């Protein structure tokens, strides 16, 4: 699982962080979470040697791109997530992108983002293959559906709220499942179906 980057001013520290509720959500799904350090591809350069050594050792069975941080505000996080997308494609691994994670999937696919109004700290309906009320914490939205993806849900205003890859076991959601007071069983079951489809977690798969 990728991590957000926070600056702690009173300690003059840059920290990787994951919301504990996101870990709890993944426990409900039934998976073990391994945080991915952003410094595997250090700031200011794109040497992937550390990243390759780490991922060859861990051998993840699925990837989660978490929320937090706008794209381009932290080069090392951007670089790690781009490398994770490349790795997931190469190995055909299941991948879930949450909020920024979905945006990164779109940018990785050659898409772009635009500002959207009324989606920060709001709740609204999404419609399509997925129909429900969701939370919303984003100020940016995908301008169009990325290449090789289909749209799972839009907002009533037409913004893209969920996508799925047409060939790979990948989904992206603009809502945060971990920020619901009670986790939505629909979200849990969608991740289970995504991660366990094709026995990706069975022994001997990789």
GIJOUR-V114176 format. One record per residue. RES is the residue in three letters. PHI is phi in radians with two decimals (999 if undefined). Layout:
RES,PHI
RES,PHI
This chain:
UNK,999
UNK,-1.29
UNK,-2.24
UNK,-1.32
UNK,-2.04
UNK,-2.12
UNK,-1.78
UNK,-1.74
UNK,-1.11
UNK,-1.23
UNK,-1.95
UNK,0.90
UNK,-2.20
UNK,-1.71
UNK,-2.22
UNK,-1.40
UNK,-2.64
UNK,-2.29
UNK,-1.06
UNK,-1.03
UNK,-1.16
UNK,-1.22
UNK,-1.09
UNK,-1.05
UNK,-1.07
UNK,-1.19
UNK,-1.07
UNK,-1.11
UNK,-1.12
UNK,1.88
UNK,-2.17
UNK,-1.61
UNK,-1.68
UNK,-2.05
UNK,-1.17
UNK,-1.83
UNK,-1.16
UNK,-1.28
UNK,-1.40
UNK,-1.10
UNK,-2.17
UNK,-1.03
UNK,-0.99
UNK,1.46
UNK,-2.66
UNK,-2.06
UNK,-1.14
UNK,-1.78
UNK,-1.08
UNK,-1.11
UNK,-1.03
UNK,-1.12
UNK,-1.10
UNK,-1.12
UNK,-1.27
UNK,-1.17
UNK,-1.37
UNK,-1.34
UNK,0.87
UNK,-1.13
UNK,-1.66
UNK,-2.81
UNK,-2.20
UNK,-2.11
UNK,-1.70
UNK,-1.45
UNK,-1.52
UNK,1.62
UNK,1.15
UNK,-1.28
UNK,-1.06
UNK,1.50
UNK,-1.53
UNK,-2.53
UNK,-1.04
UNK,-1.13
UNK,-1.16
UNK,-0.98
UNK,-1.15
UNK,-1.12
UNK,-1.20
UNK,-1.09
UNK,-1.14
UNK,-1.13
UNK,-1.13
UNK,-1.06
UNK,-1.14
UNK,-1.11
UNK,-1.18
UNK,-1.03
UNK,-1.75
UNK,0.93
UNK,-1.51
UNK,-1.07
UNK,-2.55
UNK,-2.08
UNK,-1.92
UNK,-1.89
UNK,0.93
UNK,-0.93
UNK,-1.05
UNK,-1.18
UNK,-1.06
UNK,-1.12
UNK,-1.03
UNK,-1.18
UNK,-1.13
UNK,-1.00
UNK,-1.48
UNK,1.69
UNK,-1.49
UNK,-2.44
UNK,-2.02
UNK,-2.42
UNK,-1.21
UNK,-2.33
UNK,-1.76
UNK,1.32
UNK,-2.11
UNK,-1.82
UNK,0.97
UNK,-2.25
UNK,-2.13
UNK,-2.75
UNK,-1.54
UNK,-2.07
UNK,-2.33
UNK,2.46
UNK,-1.11
UNK,-1.81
UNK,-2.20
UNK,-3.04
UNK,-1.56
UNK,-2.30
UNK,-1.44
UNK,-2.64
UNK,-2.39
UNK,-2.09
UNK,-1.83
UNK,-2.21
UNK,-2.47
UNK,-1.11
UNK,-1.23
UNK,-2.67
UNK,-1.19
UNK,-1.10
UNK,-1.01
UNK,1.28
UNK,-2.04
UNK,-2.14
UNK,-1.54
UNK,-1.62
UNK,-2.80
UNK,-2.12
UNK,-1.36
UNK,-1.08
UNK,-1.46
UNK,1.70
UNK,-1.22
UNK,-1.36
UNK,-1.97
UNK,-2.77
UNK,-2.39
UNK,-2.45
UNK,-1.25
UNK,-1.33
UNK,-2.14
UNK,-1.64
UNK,-1.39
UNK,-2.15
UNK,-2.37
UNK,-2.27
UNK,-2.20
UNK,-1.50
UNK,-1.58
UNK,-1.88
UNK,-1.09
UNK,-1.31
UNK,-1.64
UNK,-1.44
UNK,-0.97
UNK,-2.15
UNK,-1.01
UNK,-1.41
UNK,-1.03
UNK,-1.09
UNK,-1.12
UNK,-1.03
UNK,-1.19
UNK,-1.15
UNK,-1.19
UNK,-1.02
UNK,-1.09
UNK,-1.15
UNK,-1.36
UNK,-1.72
UNK,-1.04
UNK,1.33
UNK,0.99
UNK,-1.11
UNK,-1.75
UNK,-1.29
UNK,-1.08
UNK,1.54
UNK,-1.09
UNK,-2.27
